């Protein structure tokens, strides 16, 4: 999606939404755009060409796509100047806004079960809500957990109470036998230890010798150079080599090799003190390989439609409802949501997911070449997209430039339609999450309502009659590595929860909530298009509102040293990035963002490395080679 032509599209998709229609209108914006050829003016050879743009490099002329525009910070090719956006998007959004949640006996029973879950023994719940007396099963019952399974109407239900976990004490979750066993068994599947430091240094030295680059002289560029080199070595070792090749590299690293002695000495001289393999020195590519392997064969797949996990005190840790949109609305609404998000990402440039949680995005592009814009033809380019749009957060909450469309001067149409998009898409997400959050976590819901109501009007958007979410994330084909949302009061759900040794299908229309501040979560590799909306509230936004309300004391102002000179991006004592932001190596720091906008120099080529050094890599010729 969007579909290329009528032959491949369902009857419900109008001709106006087909790629062959969208790319066959002249762009009369100015003299230059008038010269861009329409799709039907290209030869078959021209239609099959790839390399139409370069990732991280702004492109305003795409032959065969008259309205196509690729800002260097985006994860998709947008069409923000196309006036057809209104005629196409508004009817879909109006339909979504007009749909009303169904009220059926089945939905009522599920809602009632959710309401009783925080206060009732799960065996009692199973007996009370199952279809008939004794029509429920105890799956497990031991000192660590109780699991029951039953049916409500057409929906199968599984409830799990983890008797050894306490949501208010994260140590019980990370140190539980379940979590430790999950970690040990996952690593045993790989059968290899994390990449030893000497092997990292050896492989980095061989790559340095092969590339023979000019090493920067200044401190900060040099540090970034070696961060990138080390990360490329880790990527190559885990994702581009076979197990046999890795064993050979370990063997070579254990013996002296005069051929790379000079390069190895250079690498060791620039090896940073914290690169010792500790908890603050994660190997993201090893973690990715471990998690993907465990996700395929280790973690239990929950087959039930509804799955709820509570701790020893019946506080909800995780809940998932498959096909929630279809349950609460219908399949037509689910299709409308998909069309609305898909077309929004066709017209609107969205930020590329260049964050520390997306380190392996380039590897995902290798697995899914259909998502790689550099390898797409003009016909497949509209579907080659990976983007994550979200707001930053901090002491002073505000409507971000993602929501205000301040990243580009070309987004007047998107800015005009965004309030309707909020109500159509985020409004439906709010309803779905409320169905779970309000009964399952009533205290959190009440707090969230209070925080939302007391935010200043200028820093929030209306999505629903009873809003309770202060932050939405819109994802387009995004792969998220294992992470916690340490600043979330409660986070959005994903597919795998390693500490619970479970995974859910999370198919189109699913809705989930997760205690994202204490539970790791990640998504597995997937096929087809994947759109997601996450709704959450950041704890520091809550604290800001509570200080405003007088529930918390004001933050004391730190004493300033008037004689101290301000830090500068040119300083050799600080690790500043190219946007003037201080580079943060702490993996527990708030997630970084793609700060790029059209005000930055068009000559800049923005890569993962440019934004985040060795912790978020763009591909390089070195990392494309599987072995020496």
N, C-alpha and C positions, 0 to 999 in steps of 0.2 A: 504494500500500500504506500502511496496511491497506486491504483492499477494502471497499467500501460494503455490498454485499449478495451473496447467493449467485449471482445472475445474472452478476456480473462476476468472480467468483473461481474459480480453478482448483479441481479436485476435492480437491487435497491440502490445501487450507486449511479447517480445521474451522469450524463456525458460530460457535464461541466467539471467534474472532479477527476476525469481521466487524464493521465500524463499527456497523451497525444493532443488533448484539448488545451490543457494548461500551458503547454510549451509552443502552441501554434497561434499566438496573438502577438502582433507587433507592439513593441514597447516604444511609445512616442514621448517618453519623458524628456529627452533632449536629442540633439543631432547624433551623438555617439550611440545612444541606445537604439535609435532608428536603424542603424546599420547592422545590428546584431540579427543574424538570420534565425528564422523560425525553424522548428524541428522538421517540418515537411519541406524545407528548402535545402536540407542537407542530403548528400548522397549516402548510400548505404555504408560506404567506407568511412565517411565522416561520422556517421552515427555510431560506428563501432570503435571509434578512437577512445583511448583512456588518457590519463595524465592531464585532464582538463584544468586541474588546479593543483596547488601544492599546499599541504597541510601547514597551517600557521602563516600563510602568505595571502593577503587580501586579493580577491579576484572579482572584478566587476564586469568582465566580458566573457560569457560562456556561449559560444556559438551553438545554436539549437535551443537555447533557453533564454529568451529575450529579457525576462525579468529576474533571472538568477543573479544572486549576489552572495558572495562568500566573504564575510568579515574575518579577519585573521584569528579572532578570539572564539569563533563559532565552531560548533560540532556538526553543523548542517549547512546546506545551501538554502538560504531563505529567498523569499520573493516579496519583500516588504513594501515595494512600490506598486504592486499589482492591485488595481482598483477592484478586481473581481473578488477580492477577499471578503468584501461586505456581502455581496450577493450569495456567496457560497457559505460563509461561516454563520451569518446571522440566522438563517432558517434552522440550521442544526442546533445552535445554541438556544434558540427559542423553544424548540422541541424539548431539549433537555431540561430547561427551566420549568416547563409546564408539566413534566411527568411527576406523578405523586406516588409515594411509597405505598405498596399494597398493604391491606389489613386482612390477613387470613388467619385461620385458627392455628395453622402450623407456625407462622411467624410469631403469633402471640405466645404460643407455648415455648418457643425458643427464647423469646425475650424474657419470659417468666423464669425459665431455667437460669439464664444469665443473671437475673436479679437475685436469685437465691444462692448462686455459687459462692459469693464471699462469706456466707454465713451458715452454710449447710454442708454436712458430711456428704461426700460424693456418692457413697452407696445409697444414702437416703435420696439423693437427687435422682439416681438411676431408677430406684424403685418408684419414685413419684412421677417421673416424666416418661418412662418407657411406655410402649404401646399397650402392654398388658402385664398382669401380675407375673412376676418372675421372668419377664421377657427382657432380661439384661444379663450381662456376663462380667464376671470379675476376671480381667486379663492378668493382673499381677496384684499381689498383696503381701508385702514383706515389710521389714523395718525401715526401708528407704522410700518406698512409694506404693501408692494404691492406684490402680488403673481400672476403670470400668468402661464398658461399651454397651450402647443401646441405640434405639431408634426413636426419633420424633417425626411422625408423619413419613415423608419420603426421605428424610435426612438421617444419615448415620452420625452418631455422636461418640466421641471418646473424651473422657475426663481423667486427668492425672493429677494427683496430689503428691508432690515431692516432699516427703516428711523430713528429709535431711537438709532442706534449703530454707533460708530466711532472706526474703527480698531486702530487708533493711540491713542485712549483714552480708555484703558482697563476698567476703572471705568464704562463707559457707558454700557459695556457688562455684567459685574458682577452685576450691580445695576439696570439693566433694569427690567421693570415690567414682561417681558417674563421670564427672568432668575429667579426672585424672586418667581413668581407664580410656575414655574417648581419645585423649591426647596421645597416650602411649600406643594404643592400637592403631591410631592413624599414622603415626610415624613408623610403626613396624611394617605397615603396608608398603611404605617406600623402601624400607630396608637399608637406608643410608642416613648417616648423621648430617647435621647442617654443614655447609661448606666450610672447612677449616680455614683459618686465616692464612696459613702458608700457601694453600691452594688458591685462595683469592688473589694473593700477591703474585703467584706464579702466572696464573692465567691473565691477570691484568698486565703483567710485564710482557707476555707474548703478544697480547693485543696491541700494546704500546709500540713494540718493535715493528709489528706488521704495518701499523699506521704511520709511524715515524712523524708524529705531529709536532707543531711548535707549542711547547708548554708555556703557558702564561707566566709572566714574571711577578705580577702583583699578587698579593696574598689571597684576596677573595676570589678573583678569577681562577687562580691556581687550585684553591680548595675545591671549587666547583668542578674544575676539570677532572680532578681525581675522584670526586664523588661520582661523576658520570661514568668514568672509566671503571670504577669498582662495581657500580650497579650494572653496567653492561656485561662485566665478567660474570656476575651472579645470574643475570638473565640467560646468558649463553650457556652456562654450566647446567642450570636446572631445566630450562625449557627448550633448548636447541641441541642438547647432546643426549645420546642414549646412555643407559646405565653402564654399558661397556666402555664407552668413551669417557665417562666421568671417572671410572676406575683407572683408566690409562693416564688421565690428567693428574690424578692423585699420586700415581706411581712416579710420573715425571717430576712432580713438585717435591718429592722426597729425596731426590738426588741432585747433586750440583750440576749445573748446566752453564758452561762458559759462554754459550751463544747468547744468553739473555742476561748475563751477570750484570752488565751495565744498566740495562733497563730495570732489572729487579731491584738494584740498589736505588734507582730513582724512585721507584714505587714505594719502597720501604721508607725512604727519606720523607716522603709526603704522606705516609700513612697516619691517619688521625688517631688520637689517643683513645677515642671512644669506639673505634672499630675493632672490638674485641669479642663480638658475638654474644654480648650480654642481653638483658631484657630490653635495654634501650637501643639495641643495635639489631633490629629485625632484618631478616633476609626475606623480603616480601615474595620473592619468586619461589623459594623453598616452601614458604607457608601456602602459597597458591597451589603448588603441586600436591602438598599433603592434603589440603582441604578438598581439592577436586577429586583426589583418589578416594578419600574417606567418604565423600558425599556420594560417590558411585556405589560403594560396596559395604560401608560400615554403618552409617547412621540409619536408623530405622525409618522407613517410609510410612507415614501415617496415612492410611487409606480412607479414614472416615471424613465425612464432609465438614464436621465441626470438631475442633480439637481445642481444649482448654487445659492449661497447666497452672496449678496454684502451688504456693509454698506451704510450709508447715502451718502457717496461720491463715491459710486460705486467701492470701493476697495473690492476685493474678500476675503471673510471669509472662505468659504467652497465650494468645488465642488466635485461631484462624478459622475462617468460614470460607470454604470453597464456593465459587459461583454466587457470591453474596449479592452482586448486582442483579443477577438473574432471579435470585430468591426474593429480594425486596422490591424489585421493579419487574423487568422481563428481559428477554434476549434482545429485543429491539433497542432497549436503553443501553445495554452493554455494547451493541454495535455502534450506536450513536456516540457513545463516549470514545470508542476507539477511533471513529471517523473524525471526531472533533479534535482530539489530540494529534492525530496524524496530520490533518490539514493545518492545524496551528503550527506544527513543526515544518510544514511545507512553506508557509508564508513567512513565518517569523524566525529570524536567526536566533539561535539559543546557544548559551555558553557551552563550550566543550568541557567534558568532565575531567578537567586537569587538576585533580586533587590527590592528596596522599592516599586516598582510598581507591584510586584508579591507576595504580602503578603499572598494572599489567594490561592496560587498554590496548597497547600496541600488539601484545600477544593475542588478545581477543580479535583484533583486526586480521591477524594471520589466520586464526581459526575460522573467522567469518569474513572472507574477502568482500562479501556483499555490503559490508559496513564501511569499507575503506574508500573514502572519496577520491583518493589518488588513483584507484584502480577502476573507478566507475566510468561507464559511458554516459552520454548525456541523457539517455533513457532511464538508466538505473541510478543516476546521481540523486534524484529526489528521495530515494529510499536508503541511501548510504549515509546514515546519520547516527551519531552517538552524542547525547547532550544531557546535561543535568543543570536545571535552572533552580536556584535557591537564593534565599536572602542570607547575608552575613548576620552576625549577632554580636552583641556587646553590651556595655553598660547603658548606652543610649539606643533603644530600639527605634528603628525607622523603616519606612518603606524603601527598599533598596532600589538601586538602578536597574536590577533585573525586572522588578515590578513596575518601575517608572519608565523603563525603556530608555534609560539615559546612556546606554553603552554606544548608541549609534544615532546619527541624525536622520536615518532612513526609516524610522519606525513609527511615524505618526499614525498610520492605519492601525498597527498593532496596539498602540497606546489607546486609541479610541475604542477598540473592541475589547480591551482587557477586562474592564468591569463585567461585561457580559460573560467572558470566558471564566472569570472567577466564580460567578454564580452557576454557570452551566457545569463546569468540570469540578472545581474545588467545592462547590456547593453539594454536588453528589458525593464527593469524597467525605465531606463533613457529615452528611447523613449516614453514610456507611459506617464511619468511625464512631459516630454517636451511638449507633445500634449496639456496638460492642463496648465502648468506653463507659457510657453512662451507667449501665447496670453492673458491669464487671468491676469497674474502679470508680465508684461514686464519689469518693473524696477527691481524687484527682480531677474528675470532671467538674466538680463544684469549684475547686481552686482555679482550674483553667477558665471557667466562665468568669470568675471574679477578675482574673488577670486581664482577660480580653476586654471586659467592660471598662476597665480603668486605664487602658492604653489611650493615648491621645488619638483623636479621630484621624489626624493627618498621617499617622503611621500604620494604618490598618485598612483592609479592604473588606467589604461585605461579601460574604459567600452564601449565607443562609440566615434564616430568621433567628436562629439561636447559635451564633458562632461561639466556638470555644478554642479554636486553634489559632496560634499566632505565627506559625511558620509552615509554609507548604514547599515541597520539593517536587518538581516535575522532571521525570526521567524518561529519556528516549534511548532504548537499547543500551542501557548502562549496566556494566558488570561492577559490582561492589565487592571488594575483598572483605575478609573477616575484620570486624571492627566493633567497638562499643561506641555509643553516642554519649560520651561522658558529660556533655552539657545539656542533654535532653532530660526534661522531667519525665517524659515517656516518649519512646521513639516509634517510628513506623516499622512494619514488619518486613521480613525477607524470607528466604526459603529455608535455610539451614540454621539450626541452633546447636552448635557443637557440644556445649556443656550439658545439654539435655539428651544428646545422642539421637536427635530426631531431625527429620526434614518433612516438609509438607509440599504438596504439588504446586501450590500457588499459581494456579492456572488463570486465564483471563476471567475477570470478574471477581476474583478472590479479594478478601479484606482481612487484615491481620493487625493485631496490636502486640507489642513486645516491650518488656522492661529493658529498653535499649541501653540504659545506663549501667546495667549489671550483666547483661547477657551478650556474648559475642553473637553476631549473625552475619550471614553472607549469602550470596546467590551462586548457584551452580551455573555451568555453561548451559546455554539454552539454544533452541532453534526457533526461527521465525521472529516476528516483531515483538518487542517487549516494551510496553509503556507502563509507567507506574507513577502514582501520586503518593507522597508521604506527608502526613500531617503530624505536627509535633509542637511542643512548647519548650523553649530553652529555660533552664533554671535561672540563668542570670537575667532574663527578661522578667521572670516572676519576682526576683529580688528587687529589680529596679522599680516595679510597680508597687511592691510592698513598702519600699522606702518612701515612695511618693504618698502612699496611704498612711504612713506613720507606723506600720506594723514592724518595720525594721529601722534601726538607727541609720543616719546618713553615714556614708563612707568618709572617714577622716581624710582630709587633704594632707598628702605627704609634704614634709618640709623640703623646700628646694634650696639648692646651693647656688646662690646668685653668681658665684665665681666659676661655676662649672660650665664648660663650653658644650653646646649641644652636639649630639652625635650627628654625623654626616654620612650620606651614602658613599662618599669618597674616602671615608675613614678606613684605615687598614686594621683597626681594632674591632670592627664589627662586621658581621656577615650580612650585608644588605643585598637584596635582590635588585633586578634591573628596574623595578617599579618604585624603588625607594622604600620598600617594606623590609623590616628586619627579618631575616630568614630564621625560622624556628625549627630546630632539630628535634625538640621534645615530641615524641610520638603521641603524648597525651594532650598536646596543645589542641585548641579548637581547629577543626578542619580548615585547610587553606582553600582559597577561592581563586577562580580565574578572574583577575582584576583588569584584564585588558579591555580597552574600548577604542573607539575610532580616533580618540585624541592622541594615541601613541603613534610613533613613527611608522609609516607604512613599509619602510624598508626592513623593519624587524621581522624575523621569522620566529614565531612563537612555538616552542616545543615544550614537552613535559620537562625536559632538562632546563630550558630557559626559565620556566616558572618555579621549579622545585628541585633543581639539582639532581643528584643521584637517587633521590627517593621517588622520582616520577620521570621515567625515561621515555624519550622518543627513540625510534629505531635508528640504528647506525649501521654502516657496512659491517662493522665488527660483530654486532649482535646478530646479524643475519647468517653468520657462518656457523655451522654445526660443529666443526672440529678444525684443528690446525691443518 
